[in-house]
Every structure is written in structure tokens, then in C-alpha cells.
Amino acid sequence: MKTSVKFHLCKIFLLVIGCYHSSLFAEKLETVRLQLKAPHSFQFAGYYAAKKLGYYRQQGLEVEILPAKFGQNIIEEVASGRAQYGVGDEDLLIARDRGFPVVLMASIFQHTAAALLVNDHILSLRDWHDKRFMISPDTAALLAFLKENGIELKQIKLVEHTFDIQDLIDGNVDAIGVDSPLDAYFLETMHFPYKIFTPRSLGIDFLGDNLFTSQKEIDNHANRVTAFREASIKGWQYALENQAIVIDWIFNDYDSFLSKKALEFEANALYPLLEPNLIPLGYINQERWENMATTYFDVGLIQQPSLAEDFFYSPPSQPDYSIVYIVLTVTSCIIIALSMLAIFVMRTNRRLDAALEESRHAEQRIWQQANFDSLTKLPNRHFFRTSLDKKVTTALEKNEALTLFYLDLDRFKEVNDIHGHDEGDKILIQATSRMENRLPHLCTVSRLGGDEFTIIIENIKDRAGVEAIAQRLLSCLRQPFRIGSERIFLSASIGISQLPEHCTDADSLIKYADEAMYAAKHLGRNQFHWFTKELHDNVLNRIELISDLRTAIKNHDFSLVYQPIIDLQSHRIIKVEALIRWQHAKKGFISPAVFIPMAEEAGLINEIGDFVFRSAISQLADWRNSIAPNLMISINTSPAQYLNEPSIMVEWFDLLHELTFPENVVTLEITESMLMHNKDAITTQLLAFRDQGIQVALDDFGTGYSSLAYLNRFDIDFIKIDQSFVKSLALNNSEQTLCEAIIDMAKKLGLKVIAEGIETNDQMNILKTAGCQFGQGYYLSYPLTANAITDLLIQQKLPSPKL
């Protein structure tokens, strides 16, 4: 008991001393600036952690962390005193050689991230001659790498560095020099095939992300420099052990352009560059810096191959106050022991024990937050990736199979949109419970985020055994979920990849399972799909087609055709529908059903939609001014055009005003699904159309989820009966009853009806008798060129039906 009392009394004294010192620092904090070399990202995680956790404030510092601006010279910011500290690369050697009084404080990355990303068609170094390269002229590591491979700069085509990885994707260059793994991440997300060459493969290994200051700062504030360095190193230690937590801080607290997925990719890629398990954080290896200076000298970037001793920071020596501290501690403990009552000591013991227990619980909570999903309690993306890396290594060593499922709940977004995220979370918890109950003990399920899950299956090589597990998962997720008294039906799509059959590394295992999952979705959902080489080739072809799509937009390779819309009573053309066409130079005609979804996914739909609108409106103006003054036009639009960049539509309104079109000449077609989601945004847009005299048609009516519920709520002028109902239309069948009901309902709501896909005379007569006002289809006219439509408008006579 006496030992415990003395121990806790000492702890009390130290806490008192610590609080005293903290109060002194809180009274006056010195404000300093840290200038980063790039925008906010995980590359600077240690500094964010040091600030967030109060390590800087404990040292009496208030630190402002500044992201780099485009074209900013980090060296000048520190040398001029606008910032006291900076994060730079080996270009510190160039600055020192040119007379800037910079001093190296710590080397954070023991290996440089500099690399060459090249198009996958470059097979080896022998293919580099006469290729187009983007390399920064002061990146000595890459210049030395080329030189070591016997490649002179005159043998390659140097292109001015734009620092835009899109140039590699678009084929403007064959190789690009980068200093961050984020460029590789961008290529991964675009599924762009590439190779990476690093100087380290030839032993050219530089140090990266070096913390530095100026000689003036050291001369005037030696203790502040030491304090800043110590707090920064401590922050880095925490950041490396708690990556997920620091990623949340960066995402929430800093103006970072990166997603959480990108930050996680960056963190995993940068960790090996620090070597924290082998080399102390911030360690300065002078011999390696001398070697780097020699390399810089060899490639002509500096004039002197040797470094001055004062380039390297040496912390000032501190007097030894340990004896004083011991005397003060012993004396204080004796005074406190004599002055405190036994009851106080006992209560303090209990409080301290509780505090220690709470500290242990806090550490456990931090670890739990970093590795497990807070909603489902499943392993999260970080834990999954760490676990998968280990299991892949073990499986390869033991020559065992390792299978990965990539599972995504089908149409889960609709649950969130209709019922809210709280109810969606309840379904995710139910789905997690079902999966865990149906999986054997050799399986590990993780949640990557949203409705995406992975399942690692160990040592089951038999294909039938793997498929049996997949079927059990699909079966349990098909069962109805409950939200209150309502039953919700969902399904799942599963992609399957296997090691070593398909690949021998974790990255490929994940990528291939992901590709297979999307294949399952495209085949109709509610099923599993194995990865195949053909599937991977299709992905590559898709990437190639998206690249061709970008080129087609730049080169204006699209054209429009127009399908007449006929007044079924007068049999005259009253409107045309503009339809886009793409005739690929090598692949021939490519259906809009193929390239429009790709354009939406790649963020290109706004440019295509703008082309269609402007071209169609220009052609309509020609027809109205010359031969058909009452002609109207209908133009298809994509949901993405309303949600991503509605400002383009303001320019459309201006164009219509310039052409002095009367109201109701232009109709924009939307889909039923748009009315379900983002109702506020759609309502605002439809009202804007109404104000500008633009009509709205609801395309493919009857194929959506809630047509009747929304028809009377939104400003709709036309409904278009989907061709799937018209295709089988005949007298006295169910399709006739359905079409008549739609037409009757539309009349009561004051809406006009257009029937799509009319292919026979009988279909046209049934619709006409039912009161349908307008129709279009191959029986009436195929989509035609503008010149052919001009001839029809002059004659107002349709060509002979093609049956």
C-alpha cells in the first residue's frame, strides 16, 4: 500500500508540474508558418497530426500549415521569412548551391516518390528512344535514371511539363515524370493500363519530403527550431500508426481536393517510402546526401559536388537538469505526503486508476475506429487491405488458393433516396448479419464503404465450393428486408477473382474482382460472375473507347439524324426528334446506347449534350425560316446534365432568345427515374424550362417506378408511351387496354401523348382510335438526315412504309 501511495503521489506531482508548464505555454504562443510543397494530402500527415493533437501547442507554438499554390517557390517562401519552415525535395541542393541559406532539419521520406509513368505499350527501356517525355528539368533522380540506362536527352522528345496526368491518358505523351503516387491512383480509377519505372530499381535512391528552415531562423530562434522538429516527428509517429483517423482529419478539416479513397491509396503507397520500422523518423544520413550532391553535379544541376557542414541541422546541446528535477520531485513528494489526508490519497488513487483505465479504453477506441466500420462493426477498408496483403503472402508461400468476393447491393441508392439514410443504415446492418451467418469460418467479410463489401475465402480452390458460398450470399440477400411495416426487396452482384489462377498480388485480386462485379451488374444483377481475361480485355477496350470519345468530342465527329413525329389525325409532320450518331473511323457505327452511358461515367455528357442542343436548334431555325415555320423539335437529355452543370442550360436559354423562337417550340425529354431522385433540383429546373417557354416530355413512360405519383406534381407537357407497350399492340389484348388507360389518364391530366415504336398500320389505327395525338416509329419514318427531312417537309408526304 505504501509503495502504491508513493507512486501515485509522484504521478500527482508530475501532473501538477505538467499543468503548470502547459499554462505557461498557453499564455503566449509563438505563431509560425509551415509551407508545404503541394496541396493538402496524406503526404503531410505528420504535421496535421501534430497540430490536431496539440503537440505544437505543448511546445509553445501556434502553427499555420500553408498548402502550395501553383508556381510557388517553396525555397523563397522560407528564405524570405514569409514562412519559417518548409517541406521540400532534393531541390534543396540546388537552392544551397545558388546561395540560399537553407538548412536541412529532417528527412521524412527515406526514399523518393519520383517515378516515370509510361503507357503500357512501352514494353522495356529499349522502347524509349524517340518517345515523348514530360520530365521536370530539375528532377535529378529521373535524369540520372535515364543516363544510367544509356539514354541521352537528345534521344527522346522532351515535352513541356504540364503536370497533368490526362496528357498520358489522351496520348499526348508516352511517359510522364511524377513525384506523388496520386497520379498512379488517377490512372487506376480510369482503368488506364500503365507501367511504372522508378530510379530505385537501379540504386538511384534519393531522400524525399525534407523538413527545412533558414539559417536566420536557427540563429534567432534555436530553441523554437528544436521544438518544431520534435513536435513534427511526434506527429508523424502518430499519423503512421493511425492512418484512418488522420485521413478523416485531412478530409474534414483541410481544403483537400482528394477523396477519402484517394487519401487511403496515397497513405498505403507512401508508407514503404518512410521505412519507419528500419530508420528513425527524420533521420539525416549525411553520406546519402553527399551521394545525391554528386549525382546532381554529374547531371549538371549544381556547380559544387560537396556540401557544407552547416547544411545539416544540429540541435543545440541542453544543460543537464536531472539532479535538480530529482531533488525537486523528492522534496515536493515529501511535502505533499505530509500535508494530504489519507482519505484524499485513497480517493486520488481511485481517480488515477480510473484515468489510466480510461486511457487504455481510449487507445482501444482509437484502434477500433482506425480498423473497423462504426456502423456494421466489420473490418474497414484499411484493415481489409492490411489483412489481404498478409493472406496473399501466406497463400503464395504455402501454394494455397485465396478467393476474393467483391459484393455490391443492387439499387441500394434508391433505398436511401426514398426512405432516408437512417433506414438505409438499418438495412446495411441486417445485410451484414445475414452474410456473417451464411459464411463458413474460413471467410472474412469487410465493408469498404457505402454498400460495397469484400469477402476473403481461404484455401478453397474448388470452383463449385466457391460458387456454393456465392449462391448462399445471393439467396440470403434476396430475402425481403423490413423498414417498419414495409418490406423492401434487394439483391446483390458479386465479382469473384482467385489467386493464383488469375493473379499473384493483392492489387490485381481486388481490381479483377471489381471488374467481375460490374460484369454481374451489367448482366442483370442478382448473380455472381468470375473474372476472365476476356472481361479484362473488355475493360481495356472500354477505356480505349472512352479515350476515342474524348477525341471525337474535340474533332466534332458526331452527327445528328431526325425522326419525324406525326400528327396521327392529319398525318403531317409537326415535330422531329433529334438523335445523335457516332461513326467511328475504325470501328464503324457505335450505338448511343453504348457511348452515352460511357460519356456520363467519364464526365463528358455535358459537352455532348451541348453539341446536340446547339446543332439541333440551329437546324430547326433553318427549317422554320425557310420551309416549315411551325415545326417543333424534341431533344433528349441526360440526368447528369441537370445535376452536374446546369449553368450550360442558361446559355441554351440565351440562344433561344437570340433566335426569337416562340414558346413551346422546343421540347426537352427526360426520364422517369429523374423524377424519383433529386426532386428539389429537378423541380427547380423544370420551373426554369416553363419560364423560358420550353416544354418537357417524359420519355419511356411506364418503365419507371413512380410515374403516376409524380405526373401531377411536376411540369410535364408530353408523355411518350414506351415502345415495349406498342411493340405487341393488337386488338383486344392487354397492351391495348394498357395504352388506352395511359391515353385516357393523360387527357384527364391535360397532357399530350406520343406513342413510340409504331411499326404496323394496325398499331397506328388502334392508337389513333384510342385518342393518341402523336406517333413515331419505323412504320411512319426511320431517322433521317437533315437533307432528307428537308425533302419531306417540302412534300409533307411520308415515304412508303418499310415493313
PADO-796123 format. One line per field, with one value per residue (C-alpha): residue number from 0; x, y, z. Coordinates in pm, whole numbers, plus 50000, padded with zeros to 5 digits. Example, Ala and Ser with C-alpha at 12.3 -4.5 7.8 and 13.67 -1.06 7.14 Angstrom:
! PADO-796123
nr (0/1)
c1 (51230/51367)
c2 (49550/49894)
c3 (50780/50714)
This chain:
! PADO-796123
nr (0/1/2/3/4/5/6/7/8/9/10/11/12/13/14/15/16/17/18/19/20/21/22/23/24/25/26/27/28/29/30/31/32/33/34/35/36/37/38/39/40/41/42/43/44/45/46/47/48/49/50/51/52/53/54/55/56/57/58/59/60/61/62/63/64/65/66/67/68/69/70/71/72/73/74/75/76/77/78/79/80/81/82/83/84/85/86/87/88/89/90/91/92/93/94/95/96/97/98/99/100/101/102/103/104/105/106/107/108/109/110/111/112/113/114/115/116/117/118/119/120/121/122/123/124/125/126/127/128/129/130/131/132/133/134/135/136/137/138/139/140/141/142/143/144/145/146/147/148/149/150/151/152/153/154/155/156/157/158/159/160/161/162/163/164/165/166/167/168/169/170/171/172/173/174/175/176/177/178/179/180/181/182/183/184/185/186/187/188/189/190/191/192/193/194/195/196/197/198/199/200/201/202/203/204/205/206/207/208/209/210/211/212/213/214/215/216/217/218/219/220/221/222/223/224/225/226/227/228/229/230/231/232/233/234/235/236/237/238/239/240/241/242/243/244/245/246/247/248/249/250/251/252/253/254/255/256/257/258/259/260/261/262/263/264/265/266/267/268/269/270/271/272/273/274/275/276/277/278/279/280/281/282/283/284/285/286/287/288/289/290/291/292/293/294/295/296/297/298/299/300/301/302/303/304/305/306/307/308/309/310/311/312/313/314/315/316/317/318/319/320/321/322/323/324/325/326/327/328/329/330/331/332/333/334/335/336/337/338/339/340/341/342/343/344/345/346/347/348/349/350/351/352/353/354/355/356/357/358/359/360/361/362/363/364/365/366/367/368/369/370/371/372/373/374/375/376/377/378/379/380/381/382/383/384/385/386/387/388/389/390/391/392/393/394/395/396/397/398/399/400/401/402/403/404/405/406/407/408/409/410/411/412/413/414/415/416/417/418/419/420/421/422/423/424/425/426/427/428/429/430/431/432/433/434/435/436/437/438/439/440/441/442/443/444/445/446/447/448/449/450/451/452/453/454/455/456/457/458/459/460/461/462/463/464/465/466/467/468/469/470/471/472/473/474/475/476/477/478/479/480/481/482/483/484/485/486/487/488/489/490/491/492/493/494/495/496/497/498/499/500/501/502/503/504/505/506/507/508/509/510/511/512/513/514/515/516/517/518/519/520/521/522/523/524/525/526/527/528/529/530/531/532/533/534/535/536/537/538/539/540/541/542/543/544/545/546/547/548/549/550/551/552/553/554/555/556/557/558/559/560/561/562/563/564/565/566/567/568/569/570/571/572/573/574/575/576/577/578/579/580/581/582/583/584/585/586/587/588/589/590/591/592/593/594/595/596/597/598/599/600/601/602/603/604/605/606/607/608/609/610/611/612/613/614/615/616/617/618/619/620/621/622/623/624/625/626/627/628/629/630/631/632/633/634/635/636/637/638/639/640/641/642/643/644/645/646/647/648/649/650/651/652/653/654/655/656/657/658/659/660/661/662/663/664/665/666/667/668/669/670/671/672/673/674/675/676/677/678/679/680/681/682/683/684/685/686/687/688/689/690/691/692/693/694/695/696/697/698/699/700/701/702/703/704/705/706/707/708/709/710/711/712/713/714/715/716/717/718/719/720/721/722/723/724/725/726/727/728/729/730/731/732/733/734/735/736/737/738/739/740/741/742/743/744/745/746/747/748/749/750/751/752/753/754/755/756/757/758/759/760/761/762/763/764/765/766/767/768/769/770/771/772/773/774/775/776/777/778/779/780/781/782/783/784/785/786/787/788/789/790/791/792/793/794/795/796/797/798/799/800/801/802)
c1 (50000/50282/50451/50123/50068/50417/50382/50054/50182/50470/50226/50021/50328/50428/50075/50083/50420/50289/49978/50195/50413/50110/49960/50282/50277/49906/49974/50177/50214/50464/50299/50499/50417/50490/50493/50402/50527/50188/49814/49684/49720/49840/50193/50199/50003/50251/50219/49838/49854/50100/49865/49542/49678/49832/50195/50291/50098/50270/50595/50453/50386/50082/50147/49974/50004/50002/49931/50139/49997/50062/50403/50503/50875/50886/51254/51194/50899/51125/51438/51239/51087/50726/50730/50966/50966/50909/50877/51097/51260/51621/51597/51734/52071/52008/51892/52200/52426/52269/52331/52001/52084/51855/51925/51800/51616/51482/51445/51091/51085/51386/51303/51188/50846/50986/50891/50813/50460/50452/50189/50153/50257/50617/50747/51101/51377/51473/51143/51212/51410/51221/50931/50764/50860/50741/51019/51086/51439/51544/51434/51784/51668/51484/51761/52018/51791/51780/52154/52218/52014/52226/51955/52062/51810/51866/51740/51394/51140/51108/50765/50699/50572/50202/50183/49854/49830/49547/49814/49930/49572/49497/49817/49982/50295/50433/50587/50548/50763/50573/50665/50344/50154/49831/49899/49907/49581/49417/49526/49387/49048/49037/49140/49423/49692/50036/50382/50589/50968/51147/51509/51535/51538/51889/52006/51935/51764/51712/51552/51217/50988/51260/51174/51393/51434/51658/51988/51827/51559/51826/52036/51744/51520/51733/51501/51195/51355/51423/51069/50912/51119/51040/50664/50661/50840/50596/50306/50447/50474/50106/49998/50168/50005/49658/49625/49245/49194/49436/49271/48939/49107/49253/48921/48713/48948/49152/49060/49183/49068/49115/48851/48892/48960/49242/49388/49384/49560/49821/49878/49934/50169/50377/50423/50707/50891/50927/51079/50964/51047/51408/51508/51413/51170/51352/51697/51952/52201/52481/52655/52342/52310/52672/52593/52286/52501/52743/52453/52325/52673/52701/52377/52478/52224/52478/52827/52986/52962/53023/52803/52895/52867/52616/52369/52275/52090/52244/52020/52177/52314/52100/52222/52153/51887/51816/51964/51762/51447/51515/51565/51252/51048/51156/51105/50763/50653/50753/50568/50257/50270/50286/50010/49748/49497/49476/49123/49236/49516/49273/49031/49316/49434/49091/49071/49415/49335/49015/49210/49459/49177/49008/49339/49358/48998/49073/49364/49140/48872/49124/49246/48886/48798/49104/49033/48659/48345/48145/47805/47840/48140/48303/48670/48702/48894/49224/49206/49087/49379/49635/49479/49461/49830/49924/49691/49820/50179/50085/49883/50169/50422/50201/50077/49716/49416/49281/48947/48807/48441/48358/47988/47764/47397/47181/46984/47066/47084/46710/46652/46847/46672/46320/46342/46641/46992/46888/46666/46935/47183/46944/46931/47312/47325/47069/47262/47586/47423/47285/47620/47813/47562/47588/47968/48196/48471/48738/48571/48634/48380/48472/48286/48473/48214/47856/47701/48031/48165/48451/48479/48817/48789/49095/49210/48901/49028/48731/48521/48196/48269/48331/48013/47811/47919/47827/47483/47421/47504/47278/46995/47008/47022/46722/46500/46289/46421/46188/46157/45880/45584/45713/45905/46199/46339/46706/46962/47338/47602/47923/48254/48498/48876/49116/49484/49693/49462/49402/49693/49960/49921/49660/49610/49517/49299/49090/49080/48976/48701/48572/48564/48378/48123/48040/48002/47746/47554/47556/47420/47112/47223/47134/47416/47786/48049/48402/48687/48805/49073/48800/48631/48959/49009/48658/48751/49061/48850/48608/48895/49010/48659/48632/48963/48827/48516/48727/48895/48559/48436/48745/48722/48341/48299/47929/47629/47253/46963/46599/46292/45957/45678/45342/45001/44801/44484/44626/44922/45150/45493/45456/45781/46112/46323/46700/46912/47293/47507/47878/48053/48391/48677/48789/48506/48217/47877/47864/47520/47423/47316/47687/47864/47612/47647/48026/48006/47801/48050/48353/48201/48172/47794/47768/47987/47795/47459/47562/47663/47327/47125/47311/47319/46951/46838/47046/46890/46541/46598/46690/46375/46143/46291/46272/46006/45834/45754/45551/45791/45891/46178/46233/46581/46691/46878/47071/47008/47375/47321/47080/47287/47646/47647/47306/47481/47509/47131/47140/47344/47074/46811/47020/47049/46672/46621/46869/46675/46345/46165/45809/45710/45655/45875/46144/46080/46340/46293/46369/46340/46106/46396/46491/46161/46238/46580/46695/46338/46428/46690/46459/46164/46375/46498/46152/46019/46307/46207/45849/45968/46169/45884/46042/45817/45905/45835/45854/46033/45982/45666/45560/45905/45995/45898/45655/45510/45156/45274/45482/45294/45067/45341/45588/45554/45519/45368/45404/45425/45579/45436/45736/45782/45780/45400/45343/45553/45295/44991/44692/44312/44164/44495/44636/44870/44567/44398/44715/44773/44409/44438/44754/44593/44274/44473/44686/44377/44234/44564/44583/44887/44962/45062/45325/45343/45692/45788/45489/45580/45248/44935/44719/44918/44877/44499/44448/44636/44453/44114/44213/44277/44656/44751/45105/45325/45667/45827/45972/45627/45598/45964/46314/46552/46675/46948/46869/46859/46610/46391/46403/46259/45981/45891/45870/45643/45470/45445/45599/45798/45641/45637/45921/45764)
c2 (50000/50243/50181/50245/50568/50699/50605/50789/51091/51121/51100/51377/51597/51537/51612/51937/52031/51942/52154/52442/52424/52393/52706/52895/52799/52877/53231/53315/53102/53188/53187/53024/52908/52575/52598/52271/52185/52068/52092/51924/51544/51248/51334/51583/51373/51413/51791/51775/51522/51736/52033/51838/51660/51976/51869/52210/52395/52188/52332/52685/52711/52811/52662/52769/52499/52651/52446/52524/52741/52674/52804/52893/52871/52698/52781/53156/53148/53018/53215/53540/53475/53461/53106/52982/52618/52430/52086/52040/51773/51720/52055/52193/52102/52338/52614/52577/52576/52904/53075/53030/52981/52679/52421/52062/51976/51623/51375/51236/51004/50776/50705/50946/50904/51020/50781/50757/50655/50523/50398/50021/49974/50067/49723/49797/50060/49974/50121/50466/50610/50876/50866/51181/51252/51504/51545/51844/51974/51973/51617/51477/51128/51076/51240/51012/50715/50784/50838/50512/50332/50484/50722/51075/51356/51412/51058/51133/51402/51631/51792/52086/51954/52038/51831/51691/51310/51348/51408/51047/50916/51123/51002/51343/51189/50839/50893/51146/51216/51228/51274/51150/50818/51011/51021/50640/50641/50855/50606/50321/50488/50543/50176/50306/50041/50171/50074/50243/50279/50403/50521/50296/49991/50099/50206/50578/50634/50992/51124/51298/51545/51709/51946/52256/52609/52911/52992/53312/53113/52894/53196/53386/53105/52795/52654/52711/52514/52224/52236/52244/51947/51735/51804/51728/51392/51302/51389/51163/50874/50908/50952/50630/50430/50583/50642/50619/50877/51126/51072/51178/51491/51584/51521/51718/51993/52088/52211/51894/51814/51441/51185/50953/50668/50868/50956/50588/50492/50763/50654/50290/50389/50630/50407/50197/50519/50618/50288/50369/50019/50039/50405/50661/50922/51238/51073/51265/51041/51280/51019/50972/51348/51365/51093/51288/51601/51402/51286/51643/51752/51472/51575/51943/52078/52215/52363/52209/51833/51869/52003/52245/52115/52385/52250/51988/52092/52007/52052/52278/52099/52125/52153/51850/51943/51585/51623/51941/51765/51471/51697/51898/51584/51419/51737/51802/51443/51467/51796/51663/51336/51518/51763/51535/51332/50957/50981/51222/50983/50694/50894/51017/50658/50561/50859/50792/50426/50527/50772/50502/50264/50533/50591/50223/50231/50544/50369/50073/50303/50476/50140/50027/50342/50305/49943/49875/50023/50215/50108/49735/49664/49485/49534/49853/49922/49984/49663/49464/49577/49503/49160/49080/49162/48918/48645/48679/48637/48331/48171/48208/48066/47764/47726/47762/47918/48256/48381/48733/48832/49194/49237/49535/49566/49632/49959/50039/50411/50404/50288/50587/50827/50704/50605/50809/50719/50616/50340/50252/50206/49962/49754/49751/49616/49346/49254/49226/48990/48770/48743/48658/48386/48227/48232/47945/48013/48042/48359/48719/48985/49357/49676/49906/50182/50252/49925/49767/49459/49215/48854/48678/48300/48098/47765/47671/47607/47402/47621/47453/47519/47888/47918/47749/48023/48290/48135/48130/48500/48587/48380/48542/48893/48826/48774/49083/49342/49527/49903/49940/49751/49776/49500/49604/49370/49394/49174/49167/49140/48952/48955/48669/48658/48391/48357/48213/48130/48492/48683/48675/49010/49186/49489/49273/49048/49348/49506/49182/49109/49464/49422/49092/49254/49522/49248/49079/49408/49460/49107/49188/49190/48929/48699/48630/48648/48507/48719/48625/48754/48839/49051/49235/49287/49436/49678/49782/49820/50033/50254/50282/50373/50645/50784/50776/50950/51239/51264/51255/51547/51750/51668/51711/51356/51333/51399/51426/51247/51339/51114/51272/51285/51268/51408/51083/51266/51483/51251/51556/51615/51850/51779/51598/51425/51492/51178/51169/50933/50841/50685/50571/50592/50233/50064/50188/50283/50291/50293/50578/50305/50216/50551/50772/50576/50592/50968/51001/50792/50981/51326/51404/51414/51791/51856/51603/51735/52092/51985/51812/52108/52374/52168/52075/52431/52571/52320/52395/52766/52691/52483/52735/53027/52851/52581/52488/52793/52586/52293/52193/51981/51734/51683/51401/51497/51301/51323/51413/51736/51862/51761/51830/52158/52325/52651/52528/52543/52915/52952/52750/52996/53283/53104/53058/53428/53521/53307/53466/53129/53148/52941/52563/52514/52321/52012/51851/51482/51347/51001/50885/50798/51168/51246/50997/51131/51483/51613/51964/52012/51872/52083/52398/52306/52221/52553/52728/52549/52664/53024/53004/52857/52510/52206/51881/51526/51220/50956/50576/50624/50319/50169/50365/50328/50604/50762/50821/50964/51235/51321/51576/51718/51822/52047/51782/51854/51522/51158/50914/50563/50330/50116/49798/49850/49942/49654/49384/49607/49431/49444/49322/49234/49359/49606/49774/49806/49948/50200/50314/50361/50571/50788/50838/50928/51177/51351/51396/51545/51777/51603/51520/51164/51047/50674/50542/50241/50225/49952/49849/50009/49821/49964/50315/50274/50131/50425/50673/50530/50542/50916/50923/51254/51184/50893/50799/50476/50287/50246/50623/50708/50597/50856/51061/51310/51681/51689/51401/51571/51888/51696/51551/51892/52034/51750/51692/51339/51042/50776/50435/50230/49978/49660)
c3 (50000/50086/49752/49568/49760/49687/49321/49281/49476/49234/48946/49103/49132/48771/48655/48853/48703/48354/48401/48522/48215/47991/48146/48083/47715/47690/47800/47492/47181/46908/46566/46285/45933/45766/45385/45213/44865/44736/44815/45129/45118/45328/45214/45505/45757/46042/46051/46058/46343/46541/46516/46578/46885/47034/47004/46865/47133/47402/47266/47281/46906/46705/46359/46039/45769/45419/45105/44798/44524/44157/44052/44411/44503/44842/44895/44852/45093/45372/45278/45271/45615/45491/45626/45896/45787/45465/45310/45004/44794/44699/44520/44847/44696/44404/44639/44858/44552/44439/44772/44954/45328/45373/45644/45644/45968/45899/45614/45642/45340/45316/44952/44684/44523/44187/43907/43540/43444/43089/42851/42873/42510/42607/42697/42814/42825/42469/42353/42496/42208/42013/42260/42402/42762/43021/43279/43503/43422/43791/43872/43908/44008/43676/43471/43637/43578/43204/43197/43381/43115/42840/42726/42635/42640/42270/42202/42340/42266/42566/42601/42832/43164/43224/43546/43412/43401/43148/42882/42925/42904/42594/42424/42410/42566/42612/42958/43236/43541/43872/44238/44400/44397/44336/43964/43962/44159/43892/43626/43838/43871/43495/43439/43221/43156/43253/43372/43641/43638/43950/43988/44295/44065/43957/44301/44245/44577/44695/45012/44982/45162/45370/45652/45629/45763/45713/45882/46013/46193/46359/46460/46614/46742/46806/47073/46854/46572/46806/46945/46598/46481/46787/46767/46391/46437/46714/46484/46212/46456/46541/46177/46065/46343/46292/45920/45901/46176/46017/45677/45832/45973/45633/45458/45710/45834/45526/45181/45009/44656/44726/44816/45113/44871/44712/45053/45155/44832/44892/45254/45155/44874/45087/45392/45238/45144/45510/45637/45995/46117/45998/46017/46286/46158/46048/46046/45835/45655/45553/45338/45125/45084/44967/44709/44597/44555/44339/44118/44086/43986/43728/43555/43563/43813/44068/44045/44358/44431/44807/45086/45362/45716/45816/45558/45818/46131/46472/46777/47045/47348/47662/48025/48244/48497/48601/48952/49010/48891/49123/49425/49343/49287/49613/49814/49663/49721/50089/50133/49961/50155/50488/50401/50248/50443/50396/50262/49992/49895/49865/49653/49435/49387/49264/49027/48884/48836/48660/48441/48345/48265/48055/47874/47789/47670/47462/47291/47222/47079/46852/46724/46676/46482/46263/46169/46198/46044/46303/46159/46088/46318/46025/45932/45726/45406/45590/45795/45491/45278/45550/45610/45237/45185/45462/45340/44982/45103/45313/45032/44785/45032/45107/44749/44865/44695/44803/44669/44685/44652/44567/44662/44592/44688/44382/44369/44730/44642/44578/44937/45069/44834/44914/45279/45404/45514/45865/45729/45476/45761/45929/45612/45592/45948/45860/45543/45743/45995/45716/45540/45856/45943/45596/45561/45674/45928/45657/45524/45635/45539/45534/45447/45209/45235/45126/45010/44898/45080/45029/45141/45164/45131/45229/45091/44888/44538/44421/44189/44290/44659/44591/44384/44658/44901/44645/44595/44970/44990/44695/44843/45187/45042/44815/45118/45200/45443/45677/45725/45980/45838/45480/45305/45087/44824/44727/44562/44522/44249/44325/44137/44201/44149/44270/44348/44190/43898/43796/43952/44222/44400/44614/44386/44087/44302/44408/44062/43891/44146/44100/43722/43758/43993/43736/43475/43703/43727/43352/43301/43506/43874/44140/44028/44055/43783/43768/43641/43293/43062/42812/43078/43145/42772/42756/43033/42839/42523/42723/42836/42475/42362/42629/42505/42149/42277/42409/42069/41891/42102/42019/41647/41621/41487/41585/41364/41411/41244/41292/41328/41237/41497/41317/41400/41378/41269/40989/40914/40890/41044/41340/41520/41482/41746/41728/41768/41792/41583/41601/41304/41441/41190/41260/41449/41239/41379/41760/41916/42151/42393/42416/42422/42609/42939/42892/42843/43162/43357/43221/43279/42907/42872/42917/42613/42402/42523/42442/42090/42033/42159/41962/41640/41664/41742/41456/41213/41342/41283/40918/40866/41033/40838/40500/40464/40794/41011/41263/41302/41657/41785/42069/42220/42453/42770/43032/43409/43453/43258/43523/43823/43716/43523/43487/43401/43041/43017/43093/42773/42592/42708/42572/42235/42212/42285/42009/41759/41876/41891/42024/42326/42307/42000/42187/42398/42622/42702/43049/43205/43482/43713/43722/43896/44174/44268/44349/44344/44458/44186/43917/44030/44010/43662/43527/43653/43475/43150/43197/43244/42921/42716/42686/42704/42881/42763/42991/42783/42803/43010/43210/43257/43573/43936/44027/43715/43841/44173/44008/43688/43850/44074/43805/43499/43227/42882/42697/42792/42545/42562/42563/42253/42466/42508/42143/42005/42090/42049/41887/41909/42236/42404/42734/42562/42400/42740/42894/42615/42628/43005/42966/42696/42898/43211/43016/42877/43226/43343/43040/42891/42527/42429/42181/42103/42024/41814/41576/41325/41164/41025/41277/41568/41430/41385/41738/41890/41669/41770/42139/42105/42091/41928/41801/41698/41570/41458/41164/41002/40978/40913/41001/41149/40852/40769/40772/40391/40377/40637/40428/40129/40345/40483/40132/40020/40359/40235/40415/40231/40175/40498/40526/40662)
